[in-house]
Amino acid sequence: MPDFKSHPLFKKLFSLDLPPEDYAVFGSGPMYAHGLRKGIADLNIIARGKAWQKTHEFGGEQTAHSGLGKAVLPAEGIQIYNAWGPGKWTADELIDTSEIIDGIRFVTLDKVADWKELMGRPKDIEDVEAIKTYLENLKSARNSG
């Protein structure tokens, strides 16, 4: 497992002091948390409630890249969104079903794979295959043990 406390992007995230029950890491962050990525260049965060309200301390909102919802860029390499697309998920669903790794909420890998399939970019297709293989291996290990 990565050492989140020493990673520069996670240190920036922790310094924002967002309520942990109201946000989750999405994008490639969950892949990094599971060891499917050696590094990450940015953190994409889905936020709601008090965490989203707190983002207003960091600067102005702008329209999210997806065109759904708003984004706030509180620190270099961190983007916080109040909606995520493409896809059918609400911020509440993504956060409520997230998994907690080392005290940090991460959107589940199955949802990351679904989102990356919808995106369909070449890098996303590779990521989907890596996630599916990882999840299949994890399931096989659980069933054999």
Beta strands, then each sheet from edge to edge (+ up, - down):
strand 1: 23-26
strand 2: 43-47
strand 3: 62-63
strand 4: 70-75
strand 5: 78-81
strand 6: 99-101
strand 7: 104-106
sheet 1: 1+ 2- 5- 4+ 3-
sheet 2: 6+ 7-
end
